[in-house]
Amino acid sequence: MSAPVEIPTGYTPGPWRWEVDRKSRSVQICGGRPAGHFDKTVLSFKRWGMRSAAPVFWFWKDGRHWSDEPKRAHEIAEPFPGREHHADWLADIDHPDARLIALAPQMAAELLSLRADVTRLTASLAAAEGEAGRLDAERYRFWEGLSEVVSRCKYLDGEELGDIAEAALSGKDVEEVMASRLAKGAAS
């Protein structure tokens, strides 16, 4: 199993959701509050050049208010370590929300793996509980049978076997009981 995914800090709190505004023709991911309640924009898009739009990320000053202007992805891009010579066409977005979005497939795989572990362990626990119940029932039957034997032994001649069985059942030292019995017999 691979190392656990390290979740970045400082990302916009969830739950996240897509919001489509057909009127203004905009799409964004928002988070932090229920829909329509002055939520936080995680990701939106702005025109970039003549052909496409760039994702735009907001920076939060105090957890409630965003900075003056969102930044386009290319404005906060950082070259990949060891690939600095390709920075103009291969870079990473330096923003906690962008990192969290990029980690989504790994986090989903890890969650599925953990869910499989929980399912497997739950089945093992159920089997162990079933076996424990079966062993408890056997132990009960054993002690019931032994109690019956002990009660019968008490009525044997001399009651020696009953004393020894009672000592064993109560956790006393059987050897000590037998030695005491022998000492009493020798003294008489």
N, CA, C and O of each residue as an XYZ file, in Angstrom:
752
protein
N       0.847     -1.185      0.000
C       0.000      0.000      0.000
C       0.887      1.240      0.000
O       1.906      1.271      0.690
N       0.513      2.253     -0.760
C       1.300      3.472     -0.844
C       1.130      4.302      0.427
O       0.240      4.063      1.243
N       2.015      5.282      0.560
C       1.957      6.159      1.730
C       0.649      6.948      1.715
O       0.124      7.255      0.645
N       0.119      7.278      2.891
C      -1.130      8.040      2.942
C      -0.978      9.392      2.244
O       0.096      9.992      2.258
N      -2.047      9.852      1.648
C      -2.048     11.146      0.972
C      -1.963     12.243      2.019
O      -2.721     12.253      2.989
N      -1.029     13.169      1.813
C      -0.913     14.292      2.738
C      -1.816     15.417      2.244
O      -1.605     15.959      1.159
N      -2.805     15.760      3.029
C      -3.780     16.775      2.631
C      -3.194     18.159      2.912
O      -2.687     18.406      4.007
N      -3.261     19.063      1.928
C      -2.704     20.399      2.139
C      -3.492     21.170      3.196
O      -4.669     20.897      3.431
N      -2.835     22.119      3.818
C      -3.524     22.974      4.790
C      -3.924     24.276      4.109
O      -3.379     24.628      3.063
N      -4.861     24.978      4.692
C      -5.259     26.281      4.188
C      -6.276     26.253      3.066
O      -6.563     27.293      2.474
N      -6.823     25.097      2.758
C      -7.816     25.040      1.678
C      -9.169     25.547      2.178
O      -9.414     25.624      3.382
N     -10.036     25.888      1.236
C     -11.373     26.382      1.562
C     -12.186     25.259      2.198
O     -12.223     24.151      1.664
N     -12.839     25.526      3.332
C     -13.612     24.463      3.984
C     -14.784     23.995      3.119
O     -15.323     24.758      2.318
N     -15.156     22.759      3.290
C     -16.257     22.168      2.538
C     -17.571     22.384      3.248
O     -17.617     23.048      4.283
N     -18.630     21.838      2.712
C     -18.653     21.050      1.480
C     -18.509     21.940      0.246
O     -18.902     23.106      0.253
N     -17.939     21.365     -0.808
C     -17.787     22.079     -2.073
C     -18.895     21.654     -3.015
O     -19.451     20.562     -2.893
N     -19.207     22.530     -3.955
C     -20.200     22.195     -4.975
C     -19.945     23.061     -6.204
O     -19.365     24.143     -6.114
N     -20.387     22.566     -7.341
C     -20.353     23.346     -8.579
C     -21.554     24.276     -8.577
O     -22.644     23.885     -8.160
N     -21.361     25.504     -9.041
C     -22.463     26.439     -9.226
C     -22.408     26.968    -10.654
O     -21.394     27.515    -11.086
N     -23.501     26.799    -11.375
C     -23.599     27.259    -12.759
C     -24.583     28.422    -12.794
O     -25.715     28.304    -12.326
N     -24.136     29.553    -13.356
C     -24.994     30.726    -13.507
C     -25.221     30.921    -15.007
O     -24.374     31.478    -15.706
N     -26.366     30.459    -15.486
C     -26.655     30.544    -16.922
C     -26.823     31.998    -17.376
O     -26.531     32.344    -18.521
N     -27.287     32.820    -16.476
C     -27.527     34.221    -16.814
C     -26.213     34.941    -17.147
O     -26.106     35.623    -18.166
N     -25.221     34.776    -16.271
C     -23.935     35.440    -16.514
C     -22.937     34.531    -17.236
O     -21.802     34.924    -17.505
N     -23.380     33.313    -17.541
C     -22.543     32.328    -18.237
C     -21.234     32.087    -17.481
O     -20.141     32.220    -18.031
N     -21.379     31.735    -16.223
C     -20.192     31.435    -15.422
C     -20.373     30.106    -14.693
O     -21.484     29.681    -14.377
N     -19.243     29.479    -14.446
C     -19.205     28.221    -13.704
C     -18.133     28.374    -12.639
O     -17.052     28.902    -12.901
N     -18.441     27.910    -11.443
C     -17.447     27.978    -10.374
C     -17.678     26.865     -9.363
O     -18.761     26.286     -9.281
N     -16.634     26.583     -8.601
C     -16.753     25.685     -7.450
C     -16.784     26.588     -6.229
O     -15.923     27.451     -6.062
N     -17.783     26.383     -5.376
C     -17.918     27.185     -4.161
C     -17.900     26.264     -2.945
O     -18.172     25.068     -3.050
N     -17.578     26.834     -1.808
C     -17.549     26.028     -0.594
C     -17.691     26.876      0.638
O     -17.699     28.105      0.575
N     -17.802     26.199      1.765
C     -17.820     26.879      3.050
C     -19.184     27.131      3.640
O     -19.318     27.183      4.863
N     -20.210     27.292      2.812
C     -21.562     27.557      3.312
C     -22.576     26.947      2.362
O     -22.233     26.605      1.230
N     -23.820     26.805      2.804
C     -24.858     26.303      1.900
C     -25.030     27.235      0.702
O     -24.714     28.422      0.782
N     -25.524     26.703     -0.388
C     -25.676     27.460     -1.632
C     -26.412     28.775     -1.413
O     -27.440     28.832     -0.738
N     -25.854     29.831     -2.003
C     -26.510     31.123     -1.976
C     -26.345     31.938     -0.713
O     -26.995     32.974     -0.578
N     -25.513     31.522      0.213
C     -25.343     32.247      1.472
C     -23.954     32.883      1.563
O     -23.216     32.623      2.513
N     -23.599     33.700      0.596
C     -22.309     34.392      0.595
C     -21.164     33.423      0.833
O     -20.301     33.641      1.683
N     -21.183     32.363      0.068
C     -20.170     31.329      0.224
C     -18.837     31.778     -0.355
O     -18.716     32.889     -0.872
N     -17.847     30.913     -0.266
C     -16.502     31.217     -0.735
C     -16.283     30.571     -2.100
O     -16.603     29.399     -2.302
N     -15.747     31.332     -3.012
C     -15.431     30.782     -4.324
C     -14.110     30.042     -4.225
O     -13.094     30.616     -3.832
N     -14.129     28.778     -4.579
C     -12.916     27.966     -4.584
C     -12.212     28.136     -5.926
O     -11.002     28.356     -5.983
N     -12.977     28.032     -6.992
C     -12.409     28.073     -8.332
C     -13.434     28.670     -9.281
O     -14.598     28.269     -9.284
N     -12.996     29.627    -10.085
C     -13.843     30.157    -11.155
C     -12.938     30.342    -12.374
O     -11.768     29.962    -12.341
N     -13.471     30.920    -13.436
C     -12.695     31.060    -14.665
C     -12.760     32.496    -15.160
O     -13.761     33.188    -14.972
N     -11.658     32.944    -15.808
C     -11.598     34.256    -16.437
C     -11.012     34.084    -17.827
O     -10.200     33.193    -18.079
N     -11.443     34.957    -18.716
C     -10.935     34.911    -20.075
C      -9.419     35.088    -20.058
O      -8.870     35.892    -19.305
N      -8.764     34.303    -20.920
C      -7.310     34.399    -21.039
C      -6.986     34.354    -22.523
O      -7.091     33.305    -23.159
N      -6.609     35.447    -23.047
C      -6.331     35.517    -24.479
C      -7.622     35.476    -25.270
O      -8.687     35.828    -24.762
N      -7.523     35.048    -26.509
C      -8.675     35.033    -27.405
C      -9.342     33.667    -27.489
O     -10.452     33.554    -28.009
N      -8.676     32.619    -26.980
C      -9.195     31.284    -27.227
C      -9.765     30.577    -26.013
O     -10.585     29.675    -26.180
N      -9.384     30.931    -24.827
C      -9.820     30.108    -23.696
C      -9.963     30.930    -22.421
O      -9.764     32.145    -22.402
N     -10.308     30.232    -21.384
C     -10.425     30.842    -20.057
C      -9.452     30.132    -19.127
O      -9.103     28.970    -19.335
N      -9.027     30.844    -18.109
C      -8.099     30.270    -17.135
C      -8.815     30.111    -15.802
O      -9.634     30.953    -15.434
N      -8.511     29.032    -15.072
C      -9.087     28.925    -13.735
C      -8.552     30.056    -12.854
O      -7.400     30.471    -12.978
N      -9.402     30.532    -11.980
C      -9.055     31.637    -11.092
C      -9.237     31.166     -9.653
O     -10.256     30.564     -9.315
N      -8.255     31.440     -8.814
C      -8.310     31.049     -7.403
C      -8.306     32.294     -6.532
O      -7.650     33.290     -6.837
N      -9.046     32.211     -5.454
C      -9.142     33.302     -4.495
C      -8.228     33.016     -3.317
O      -7.998     31.862     -2.956
N      -7.715     34.074     -2.728
C      -6.897     33.955     -1.525
C      -7.667     34.602     -0.381
O      -8.164     35.722     -0.502
N      -7.756     33.882      0.723
C      -8.544     34.340      1.868
C      -7.620     34.966      2.899
O      -6.649     34.348      3.336
N      -7.930     36.202      3.283
C      -7.087     36.925      4.236
C      -7.268     36.407      5.655
O      -6.289     36.121      6.344
N      -8.507     36.287      6.089
C      -8.763     35.960      7.489
C      -9.748     34.810      7.650
O     -10.331     34.629      8.718
N      -9.931     34.040      6.590
C     -10.857     32.925      6.656
C     -12.282     33.316      6.302
O     -13.135     32.446      6.129
N     -12.555     34.625      6.192
C     -13.913     35.071      5.864
C     -13.948     35.997      4.649
O     -14.944     36.023      3.925
N     -12.897     36.741      4.421
C     -12.884     37.722      3.336
C     -11.755     37.402      2.367
O     -10.650     37.049      2.778
N     -12.045     37.530      1.078
C     -11.004     37.236      0.111
C     -10.153     38.468     -0.149
O     -10.530     39.598      0.159
N      -8.999     38.205     -0.723
C      -8.096     39.295     -1.071
C      -8.728     40.116     -2.197
O      -9.773     39.747     -2.734
N      -8.103     41.203     -2.539
C      -8.681     42.141     -3.511
C      -9.088     41.490     -4.824
O     -10.215     41.677     -5.282
N      -8.211     40.748     -5.420
C      -8.489     40.151     -6.723
C      -8.097     38.685     -6.726
O      -7.083     38.305     -6.141
N      -8.892     37.873     -7.380
C      -8.463     36.481     -7.534
C      -7.280     36.427     -8.495
O      -7.041     37.363     -9.257
N      -6.555     35.333     -8.447
C      -5.382     35.171     -9.312
C      -5.652     34.069    -10.322
O      -6.157     33.000     -9.979
N      -5.304     34.349    -11.585
C      -5.391     33.314    -12.609
C      -4.323     32.272    -12.323
O      -3.290     32.563    -11.719
N      -4.590     31.067    -12.766
C      -3.674     29.953    -12.504
C      -2.254     30.258    -12.961
O      -1.299     29.936    -12.255
N      -2.098     30.874    -14.130
C      -0.738     31.140    -14.628
C      -0.005     32.177    -13.770
O       1.225     32.228    -13.784
N      -0.751     33.004    -13.023
C      -0.120     34.015    -12.175
C       0.433     33.417    -10.881
O       1.317     34.001    -10.254
N      -0.077     32.277    -10.489
C       0.396     31.642     -9.245
C       1.056     30.296     -9.521
O       1.233     29.479     -8.617
N       1.415     30.079    -10.782
C       2.048     28.812    -11.155
C       3.503     28.791    -10.706
O       4.203     29.803    -10.737
N       3.928     27.618    -10.292
C       5.312     27.388     -9.868
C       5.857     26.213    -10.666
O       5.141     25.239    -10.894
N       7.121     26.289    -11.097
C       7.672     25.151    -11.836
C       7.776     23.919    -10.938
O       7.967     24.027     -9.727
N       7.647     22.754    -11.555
C       7.843     21.513    -10.815
C       9.318     21.401    -10.442
O      10.180     21.738    -11.253
N       9.624     20.935     -9.238
C      11.025     20.782     -8.841
C      11.778     19.898     -9.842
O      11.319     18.818    -10.213
N      12.925     20.379    -10.257
C      13.746     19.640    -11.216
C      13.326     19.868    -12.657
O      13.992     19.389    -13.576
N      12.240     20.586    -12.870
C      11.746     20.844    -14.232
C      11.654     22.354    -14.493
O      10.859     22.804    -15.318
N      12.466     23.113    -13.788
C      12.421     24.566    -13.903
C      12.649     25.045    -15.336
O      12.116     26.082    -15.731
N      13.433     24.303    -16.114
C      13.726     24.699    -17.494
C      12.490     24.602    -18.398
O      12.516     25.085    -19.530
N      11.404     23.979    -17.904
C      10.155     23.896    -18.662
C       9.060     24.769    -18.040
O       7.880     24.578    -18.333
N       9.434     25.708    -17.199
C       8.454     26.488    -16.433
C       7.450     27.237    -17.303
O       6.333     27.507    -16.862
N       7.836     27.577    -18.537
C       6.904     28.335    -19.372
C       5.791     27.468    -19.948
O       4.781     28.004    -20.405
N       5.944     26.146    -19.942
C       4.873     25.291    -20.470
C       4.525     24.101    -19.578
O       3.662     23.300    -19.935
N       5.185     23.972    -18.414
C       4.874     22.878    -17.491
C       5.073     23.377    -16.059
O       6.203     23.470    -15.579
N       3.973     23.693    -15.384
C       4.071     24.217    -14.022
C       2.873     23.747    -13.200
O       1.858     23.306    -13.739
N       3.019     23.854    -11.893
C       1.974     23.470    -10.949
C       1.304     24.741    -10.425
O       1.917     25.809    -10.419
N       0.061     24.629     -9.992
C      -0.646     25.785     -9.432
C      -0.374     25.825     -7.935
O      -0.653     24.864     -7.218
N       0.169     26.941     -7.470
C       0.537     27.091     -6.063
C      -0.631     27.678     -5.273
O      -0.661     28.870     -4.966
N      -1.593     26.810     -4.954
C      -2.754     27.235     -4.168
C      -3.313     26.000     -3.462
O      -3.407     24.942     -4.084
N      -3.689     26.099     -2.175
C      -4.169     24.920     -1.439
C      -5.384     24.248     -2.079
O      -5.474     23.021     -2.087
N      -6.313     25.032     -2.611
C      -7.491     24.428     -3.243
C      -7.103     23.670     -4.507
O      -7.640     22.595     -4.776
N      -6.176     24.222     -5.280
C      -5.713     23.539     -6.495
C      -5.030     22.222     -6.138
O      -5.232     21.209     -6.807
N      -4.223     22.242     -5.084
C      -3.551     21.002     -4.658
C      -4.577     19.965     -4.192
O      -4.441     18.777     -4.482
N      -5.606     20.425     -3.466
C      -6.642     19.508     -2.994
C      -7.401     18.891     -4.166
O      -7.679     17.691     -4.162
N      -7.735     19.699     -5.165
C      -8.417     19.183     -6.352
C      -7.547     18.137     -7.043
O      -8.044     17.091     -7.458
N      -6.255     18.417     -7.166
C      -5.349     17.478     -7.833
C      -5.211     16.169     -7.059
O      -4.966     15.120     -7.653
N      -5.365     16.225     -5.749
C      -5.241     15.018     -4.921
C      -6.514     14.176     -4.877
O      -6.498     13.069     -4.340
N      -7.607     14.678     -5.427
C      -8.903     13.989     -5.326
C      -8.850     12.522     -5.753
O      -9.388     11.686     -5.028
N      -8.234     12.152     -6.890
C      -8.218     10.729     -7.261
C      -7.480      9.858     -6.241
O      -7.936      8.760     -5.921
N      -6.344     10.342     -5.731
C      -5.603      9.569     -4.730
C      -6.403      9.443     -3.439
O      -6.438      8.379     -2.820
N      -7.043     10.538     -3.040
C      -7.838     10.501     -1.815
C      -9.028      9.562     -1.969
O      -9.386      8.849     -1.032
N      -9.638      9.561     -3.149
C     -10.765      8.651     -3.393
C     -10.295      7.203     -3.343
O     -10.972      6.352     -2.766
N      -9.135      6.913     -3.945
C      -8.600      5.547     -3.914
C      -8.293      5.125     -2.480
O      -8.562      3.989     -2.089
N      -7.729      6.042     -1.703
C      -7.425      5.737     -0.304
C      -8.707      5.484      0.492
O      -8.758      4.571      1.317
N      -9.731      6.284      0.247
C     -11.015      6.076      0.923
C     -11.620      4.724      0.570
O     -12.135      4.024      1.441
N     -11.558      4.356     -0.710
C     -12.091      3.055     -1.127
C     -11.315      1.920     -0.471
O     -11.899      0.917     -0.062
N     -10.000      2.079     -0.372
C      -9.175      1.063      0.283
C      -9.536      0.950      1.764
O      -9.651     -0.152      2.299
N      -9.714      2.096      2.418
C     -10.101      2.081      3.835
C     -11.480      1.463      4.023
O     -11.710      0.734      4.988
N     -12.399      1.752      3.103
C     -13.731      1.158      3.196
C     -13.651     -0.357      3.047
O     -14.358     -1.087      3.741
N     -12.787     -0.836      2.139
C     -12.605     -2.285      1.981
C     -12.025     -2.883      3.265
O     -12.431     -3.966      3.686
N     -11.072     -2.173      3.887
C     -10.504     -2.642      5.158
C     -11.580     -2.724      6.236
O     -11.636     -3.703      6.981
N     -12.427     -1.714      6.326
C     -13.502     -1.704      7.329
C     -14.451     -2.872      7.089
O     -14.864     -3.541      8.036
N     -14.800     -3.118      5.830
C     -15.695     -4.234      5.500
C     -15.063     -5.562      5.911
O     -15.716     -6.411      6.519
N     -13.775     -5.732      5.569
C     -13.073     -6.973      5.910
C     -12.978     -7.138      7.431
O     -13.234     -8.222      7.955
N     -12.611     -6.069      8.134
C     -12.474     -6.152      9.590
C     -13.823     -6.364     10.280
O     -13.894     -7.047     11.302
N     -14.882     -5.790      9.734
C     -16.220     -6.001     10.291
C     -16.617     -7.467     10.176
O     -17.191     -8.039     11.103
N     -16.306     -8.074      9.024
C     -16.607     -9.500      8.843
C     -15.781    -10.344      9.813
O     -16.293    -11.301     10.394
N     -14.500     -9.992      9.991
C     -13.652    -10.726     10.938
C     -14.176    -10.592     12.362
O     -14.189    -11.561     13.121
N     -14.606     -9.386     12.716
C     -15.153     -9.161     14.054
C     -16.418     -9.980     14.270
O     -16.601    -10.572     15.334
N     -17.289    -10.018     13.273
C     -18.526    -10.804     13.393
C     -18.198    -12.281     13.578
O     -18.828    -12.964     14.386
N     -17.207    -12.776     12.826
C     -16.809    -14.180     12.970
C     -16.232    -14.433     14.364
O     -16.535    -15.450     14.988
N     -15.396    -13.501     14.851
C     -14.807    -13.654     16.185
C     -15.881    -13.607     17.270
O     -15.825    -14.366     18.237
N     -16.854    -12.718     17.109
C     -17.944    -12.649     18.089
C     -18.761    -13.936     18.085
O     -19.181    -14.411     19.141
N     -18.987    -14.499     16.902
C     -19.704    -15.777     16.810
C     -18.940    -16.888     17.503
O     -19.521    -17.694     18.229
N     -17.624    -16.930     17.274
C     -16.787    -17.950     17.917
C     -16.766    -17.741     19.428
O     -16.813    -18.711     20.184
N     -16.694    -16.485     19.878
C     -16.709    -16.208     21.321
C     -18.022    -16.678     21.942
O     -18.019    -17.231     23.042
N     -19.128    -16.468     21.263
C     -20.422    -16.939     21.760
C     -20.467    -18.450     21.853
O     -20.977    -19.011     22.823
N     -19.922    -19.111     20.821
C     -19.889    -20.575     20.833
C     -19.021    -21.075     21.988
O     -19.399    -22.019     22.681
N     -17.857    -20.449     22.199
C     -16.970    -20.863     23.291
C     -17.602    -20.594     24.655
O     -17.448    -21.397     25.576
N     -18.307    -19.480     24.793
C     -19.014    -19.195     26.051
C     -20.045    -20.280     26.351
O     -20.171    -20.734     27.488
N     -20.781    -20.690     25.317
C     -21.794    -21.738     25.505
C     -21.131    -23.052     25.908
O     -21.627    -23.759     26.785
N     -20.009    -23.377     25.266
C     -19.288    -24.610     25.632
C     -18.768    -24.533     27.055
O     -18.876    -25.498     27.811
N     -18.203    -23.387     27.425
C     -17.676    -23.213     28.786
C     -18.806    -23.366     29.802
O     -18.625    -24.005     30.839
N     -19.953    -22.793     29.515
C     -21.099    -22.901     30.404
C     -21.510    -24.364     30.566
O     -21.750    -24.832     31.679
N     -21.590    -25.083     29.435
C     -21.957    -26.508     29.509
C     -20.917    -27.289     30.313
O     -21.279    -28.174     31.088
N     -19.631    -26.972     30.139
C     -18.574    -27.654     30.880
C     -18.738    -27.425     32.381
O     -18.698    -28.373     33.165
N     -18.928    -26.137     32.790
C     -19.047    -25.837     34.214
C     -20.316    -26.434     34.808
O     -20.313    -26.866     35.961
N     -21.393    -26.465     34.042
C     -22.620    -27.106     34.511
C     -22.363    -28.586     34.768
O     -22.758    -29.129     35.800
N     -21.697    -29.225     33.819
C     -21.386    -30.651     33.984
C     -20.446    -30.887     35.145
O     -20.626    -31.833     35.911
N     -19.438    -30.028     35.283
C     -18.478    -30.185     36.372
C     -19.153    -29.948     37.721
O     -18.870    -30.650     38.692
N     -20.036    -28.970     37.780
C     -20.759    -28.715     39.035
C     -21.569    -29.933     39.447
O     -21.635    -30.278     40.626
N     -22.184    -30.578     38.466
C     -22.961    -31.783     38.764
C     -22.045    -32.887     39.285
O     -22.397    -33.587     40.234
N     -20.875    -33.045     38.674
C     -19.915    -34.065     39.129
C     -19.468    -33.761     40.548
O     -19.394    -34.662     41.384
N     -19.166    -32.485     40.830
C     -18.716    -32.101     42.174
C     -19.797    -32.392     43.200
O     -19.507    -32.914     44.276
N     -21.042    -32.060     42.877
C     -22.108    -32.301     43.851
C     -22.276    -33.797     44.110
O     -22.590    -34.191     45.233
N     -22.076    -34.628     43.102
C     -22.157    -36.077     43.312
C     -20.976    -36.572     44.132
O     -21.119    -37.459     44.974
N     -19.788    -35.983     43.876
C     -18.585    -36.430     44.586
C     -18.668    -36.148     46.078
O     -18.061    -36.866     46.871
N     -19.397    -35.132     46.471
C     -19.512    -34.794     47.880
C     -20.133    -35.940     48.674
O     -19.898    -36.081     49.874
N     -20.914    -36.741     47.996
C     -21.613    -37.805     48.710
C     -20.879    -39.139     48.633
O     -21.409    -40.165     49.058
N     -19.667    -39.129     48.096
C     -18.870    -40.360     48.096
C     -18.304    -40.586     49.491
O     -18.219    -39.663     50.301
N     -17.920    -41.831     49.756
C     -17.348    -42.143     51.072
C     -16.129    -41.269     51.329
O     -15.254    -41.154     50.471
N     -16.069    -40.668     52.471
C     -14.914    -39.885     52.909
C     -14.896    -38.464     52.372
O     -14.147    -37.631     52.883
N     -15.669    -38.172     51.393
C     -15.790    -36.839     50.812
C     -14.471    -36.254     50.337
O     -14.410    -35.056     50.060
N     -13.415    -37.050     50.231
C     -12.120    -36.510     49.809
C     -12.180    -35.948     48.394
O     -11.668    -34.859     48.135
N     -12.797    -36.678     47.489
C     -12.877    -36.242     46.106
C     -13.681    -34.946     45.991
O     -13.362    -34.091     45.166
N     -14.719    -34.798     46.813
C     -15.508    -33.566     46.801
C     -14.690    -32.368     47.235
O     -14.803    -31.300     46.632
N     -13.858    -32.515     48.278
C     -13.005    -31.419     48.739
C     -12.018    -30.998     47.658
O     -11.807    -29.809     47.417
N     -11.425    -31.983     47.018
C     -10.429    -31.693     45.979
C     -11.089    -30.989     44.791
O     -10.541    -30.021     44.265
N     -12.241    -31.461     44.375
C     -12.949    -30.841     43.250
C     -13.363    -29.414     43.601
O     -13.238    -28.510     42.775
N     -13.858    -29.209     44.832
C     -14.234    -27.860     45.252
C     -13.031    -26.939     45.269
O     -13.123    -25.780     44.864
N     -11.891    -27.455     45.740
C     -10.666    -26.652     45.757
C     -10.279    -26.242     44.340
O      -9.919    -25.090     44.102
N     -10.353    -27.177     43.404
C     -10.005    -26.878     42.012
C     -10.950    -25.831     41.432
O     -10.508    -24.917     40.735
N     -12.241    -25.956     41.711
C     -13.218    -25.011     41.176
C     -13.076    -23.621     41.778
O     -13.328    -22.629     41.095
N     -12.683    -23.530     43.028
C     -12.588    -22.229     43.688
C     -11.217    -21.587     43.518
O     -10.985    -20.484     44.014
N     -10.307    -22.265     42.824
C      -8.998    -21.687     42.569
C      -8.000    -21.921     43.684
O      -6.909    -21.351     43.661
N      -8.343    -22.743     44.656
C      -7.401    -23.050     45.736
C      -6.341    -24.014     45.224
O      -6.512    -24.657     44.188
N      -5.258    -24.100     45.958
C      -4.177    -25.016     45.597
C      -4.595    -26.441     45.959
O      -4.719    -26.779     47.137
N      -4.809    -27.269     44.945
C      -5.265    -28.651     45.143
C      -4.224    -29.448     45.919
O      -4.574    -30.254     46.781
N      -2.952    -29.226     45.620
C      -1.877    -29.945     46.328
C      -1.945    -29.660     47.828
O      -1.743    -30.553     48.651
N      -2.231    -28.411     48.166
C      -2.321    -28.026     49.572
C      -3.487    -28.742     50.256
O      -3.354    -29.218     51.383
N      -4.623    -28.815     49.572
C      -5.791    -29.507     50.130
C      -5.469    -30.980     50.333
O      -5.808    -31.560     51.364
N      -4.808    -31.588     49.337
C      -4.462    -33.013     49.459
C      -3.469    -33.236     50.597
O      -3.597    -34.206     51.345
N      -2.470    -32.343     50.739
C      -1.487    -32.473     51.820
C      -2.167    -32.329     53.171
O      -1.854    -33.061     54.110
N      -3.102    -31.381     53.269
C      -3.841    -31.179     54.511
C      -4.650    -32.428     54.841
O      -4.719    -32.838     56.000
N      -5.263    -33.035     53.820
C      -6.056    -34.246     53.982
C      -5.178    -35.392     54.494
O      -5.561    -36.138     55.395
N      -3.978    -35.508     53.885
C      -3.057    -36.575     54.298
C      -2.569    -36.361     55.729
O      -2.443    -37.311     56.503
N      -2.293    -35.088     56.072
C      -1.821    -34.786     57.428
C      -2.893    -35.130     58.457
O      -2.588    -35.652     59.529
N      -4.151    -34.835     58.125
C      -5.247    -35.166     59.035
C      -5.366    -36.681     59.175
O      -5.604    -37.195     60.268
N      -5.200    -37.388     58.062
C      -5.295    -38.849     58.091
C      -4.165    -39.464     58.904
O      -4.385    -40.441     59.620
N      -2.966    -38.912     58.808
C      -1.814    -39.446     59.540
C      -1.935    -39.150     61.028
O      -1.485    -39.939     61.858
N      -2.536    -38.024     61.364
C      -2.679    -37.647     62.770
C      -3.723    -38.497     63.472
O      -3.658    -38.685     64.686
N      -4.675    -39.006     62.723
C      -5.727    -39.757     63.392
C      -5.437    -41.197     63.526
O      -6.249    -41.942     64.074
